[in-house]
Amino acid sequence: MKCYWLLNHEPTERQRNEIKEDYGAVDIIMPKMDLSSFWGNIPCTKEIGSDLIDSWLDNIESQDIAIVQGECTYVFYVVDALLSKGVRVLSSVSERKVEEKREGEVVLTNRYFEHKLFREYKRYRSL
């Protein structure tokens, strides 16, 4: 089984281990550079869709899994397509911490994201 990764960062060692141990994925397939670049810079257009994304979706088979996060309308497009194919789709759940420091009138923040687990996308109910 393959795990197709569509996020704006590479998986951490903890994420790699969880994918293999908890979900049985043998290989993690990273997006090609052109898709990765597109996914990190979704265009501000009303229309949704891309030959890059559609081509990526075509390569995924029902026994595979996918991990998808990003801009919400494109995530919906991709997750809906994958669920329609019978693919299990996951999202990374993180604990977020923010440190704030004031320097006069300036507020500096550092944000930390720590992966906790993968959560599976589920359809609300059949229509």
C-alpha beads as a LAMMPS data file, in Angstrom:
LAMMPS data file: protein, C-alpha beads

127 atoms
126 bonds

1 atom types
1 bond types

-500.0 500.0 xlo xhi
-500.0 500.0 ylo yhi
-500.0 500.0 zlo zhi

Masses

1 110.0

Atoms # bond

1 1 1 0.000 0.000 0.000
2 1 1 1.184 3.508 -0.827
3 1 1 0.611 6.718 1.064
4 1 1 0.278 9.801 -1.129
5 1 1 1.381 12.937 0.707
6 1 1 -0.083 16.343 -0.209
7 1 1 0.994 18.908 2.400
8 1 1 3.267 21.929 2.358
9 1 1 6.019 20.129 4.258
10 1 1 7.777 16.789 4.299
11 1 1 6.637 14.219 6.863
12 1 1 8.468 14.157 10.169
13 1 1 10.034 10.942 11.414
14 1 1 7.131 10.520 13.849
15 1 1 4.624 10.928 11.014
16 1 1 6.506 8.443 8.824
17 1 1 6.465 5.873 11.610
18 1 1 2.759 6.385 12.313
19 1 1 1.870 6.019 8.635
20 1 1 3.757 2.742 8.410
21 1 1 2.824 1.270 11.807
22 1 1 -0.804 2.388 12.165
23 1 1 -1.892 2.424 8.519
24 1 1 0.355 -0.181 6.890
25 1 1 1.777 2.052 4.186
26 1 1 4.956 0.688 2.670
27 1 1 5.914 3.757 0.616
28 1 1 5.264 7.463 1.115
29 1 1 4.886 9.146 -2.259
30 1 1 5.784 12.818 -2.214
31 1 1 4.261 15.163 -4.826
32 1 1 6.415 16.131 -7.775
33 1 1 7.954 19.594 -7.630
34 1 1 5.418 21.220 -9.972
35 1 1 2.459 19.919 -7.928
36 1 1 4.175 20.783 -4.651
37 1 1 4.760 24.327 -5.877
38 1 1 1.146 24.647 -7.061
39 1 1 -0.209 23.267 -3.769
40 1 1 1.860 25.771 -1.777
41 1 1 0.635 28.702 -3.890
42 1 1 -2.999 28.028 -4.807
43 1 1 -4.085 30.715 -7.301
44 1 1 -6.712 33.281 -6.314
45 1 1 -9.302 32.308 -8.908
46 1 1 -12.967 31.392 -8.651
47 1 1 -12.513 28.164 -10.601
48 1 1 -11.159 25.069 -8.885
49 1 1 -9.232 22.384 -10.649
50 1 1 -5.856 21.730 -12.140
51 1 1 -4.383 19.233 -14.555
52 1 1 -1.601 18.696 -11.987
53 1 1 -4.073 17.744 -9.275
54 1 1 -6.260 15.662 -11.571
55 1 1 -3.211 13.759 -12.823
56 1 1 -2.104 13.153 -9.210
57 1 1 -5.595 11.892 -8.328
58 1 1 -5.577 9.508 -11.306
59 1 1 -2.487 7.715 -9.935
60 1 1 -4.044 6.838 -6.577
61 1 1 -5.775 3.476 -6.241
62 1 1 -8.499 2.503 -3.789
63 1 1 -6.165 0.418 -1.583
64 1 1 -3.831 3.414 -1.086
65 1 1 -4.158 6.165 1.494
66 1 1 -3.650 9.896 1.106
67 1 1 -2.750 12.613 3.564
68 1 1 -4.108 15.971 2.470
69 1 1 -3.996 19.445 4.011
70 1 1 -3.962 22.914 2.554
71 1 1 -6.286 25.588 1.195
72 1 1 -9.809 24.527 2.204
73 1 1 -11.621 24.589 -1.165
74 1 1 -8.884 22.598 -2.892
75 1 1 -8.699 20.187 0.036
76 1 1 -12.449 19.638 -0.310
77 1 1 -12.029 19.030 -4.071
78 1 1 -9.235 16.502 -3.517
79 1 1 -10.787 14.743 -0.506
80 1 1 -14.147 14.422 -2.256
81 1 1 -12.494 12.906 -5.333
82 1 1 -10.462 10.462 -3.233
83 1 1 -13.386 9.371 -1.054
84 1 1 -15.405 8.783 -4.233
85 1 1 -12.667 6.384 -5.347
86 1 1 -12.759 4.550 -1.995
87 1 1 -9.397 5.927 -0.835
88 1 1 -8.822 6.503 2.888
89 1 1 -7.875 10.144 3.393
90 1 1 -6.153 11.486 6.502
91 1 1 -5.267 14.865 7.949
92 1 1 -2.515 15.627 10.430
93 1 1 -3.801 16.854 13.795
94 1 1 -1.375 19.148 15.585
95 1 1 -1.112 20.805 18.941
96 1 1 -0.453 24.488 18.444
97 1 1 1.482 26.682 20.840
98 1 1 2.053 30.406 20.525
99 1 1 4.678 32.403 22.363
100 1 1 4.158 36.138 22.408
101 1 1 6.754 38.781 23.196
102 1 1 6.174 42.525 23.286
103 1 1 8.860 45.010 22.322
104 1 1 7.320 48.444 22.746
105 1 1 4.482 48.691 20.255
106 1 1 5.582 45.563 18.376
107 1 1 4.242 42.102 19.221
108 1 1 6.404 39.200 18.106
109 1 1 4.967 35.703 17.951
110 1 1 6.473 32.289 17.499
111 1 1 4.137 29.479 16.513
112 1 1 4.891 25.839 17.161
113 1 1 3.016 22.931 15.638
114 1 1 3.526 19.460 17.047
115 1 1 2.004 16.488 15.239
116 1 1 -0.200 14.410 17.528
117 1 1 -2.016 11.980 15.240
118 1 1 -3.681 11.468 11.893
119 1 1 -7.466 11.816 11.702
120 1 1 -9.445 10.216 8.910
121 1 1 -11.833 12.273 6.791
122 1 1 -15.339 10.842 6.985
123 1 1 -18.464 11.696 5.061
124 1 1 -21.273 13.090 7.161
125 1 1 -23.807 10.547 5.917
126 1 1 -25.051 9.040 2.711
127 1 1 -27.642 11.030 0.865

Bonds

1 1 1 2
2 1 2 3
3 1 3 4
4 1 4 5
5 1 5 6
6 1 6 7
7 1 7 8
8 1 8 9
9 1 9 10
10 1 10 11
11 1 11 12
12 1 12 13
13 1 13 14
14 1 14 15
15 1 15 16
16 1 16 17
17 1 17 18
18 1 18 19
19 1 19 20
20 1 20 21
21 1 21 22
22 1 22 23
23 1 23 24
24 1 24 25
25 1 25 26
26 1 26 27
27 1 27 28
28 1 28 29
29 1 29 30
30 1 30 31
31 1 31 32
32 1 32 33
33 1 33 34
34 1 34 35
35 1 35 36
36 1 36 37
37 1 37 38
38 1 38 39
39 1 39 40
40 1 40 41
41 1 41 42
42 1 42 43
43 1 43 44
44 1 44 45
45 1 45 46
46 1 46 47
47 1 47 48
48 1 48 49
49 1 49 50
50 1 50 51
51 1 51 52
52 1 52 53
53 1 53 54
54 1 54 55
55 1 55 56
56 1 56 57
57 1 57 58
58 1 58 59
59 1 59 60
60 1 60 61
61 1 61 62
62 1 62 63
63 1 63 64
64 1 64 65
65 1 65 66
66 1 66 67
67 1 67 68
68 1 68 69
69 1 69 70
70 1 70 71
71 1 71 72
72 1 72 73
73 1 73 74
74 1 74 75
75 1 75 76
76 1 76 77
77 1 77 78
78 1 78 79
79 1 79 80
80 1 80 81
81 1 81 82
82 1 82 83
83 1 83 84
84 1 84 85
85 1 85 86
86 1 86 87
87 1 87 88
88 1 88 89
89 1 89 90
90 1 90 91
91 1 91 92
92 1 92 93
93 1 93 94
94 1 94 95
95 1 95 96
96 1 96 97
97 1 97 98
98 1 98 99
99 1 99 100
100 1 100 101
101 1 101 102
102 1 102 103
103 1 103 104
104 1 104 105
105 1 105 106
106 1 106 107
107 1 107 108
108 1 108 109
109 1 109 110
110 1 110 111
111 1 111 112
112 1 112 113
113 1 113 114
114 1 114 115
115 1 115 116
116 1 116 117
117 1 117 118
118 1 118 119
119 1 119 120
120 1 120 121
121 1 121 122
122 1 122 123
123 1 123 124
124 1 124 125
125 1 125 126
126 1 126 127
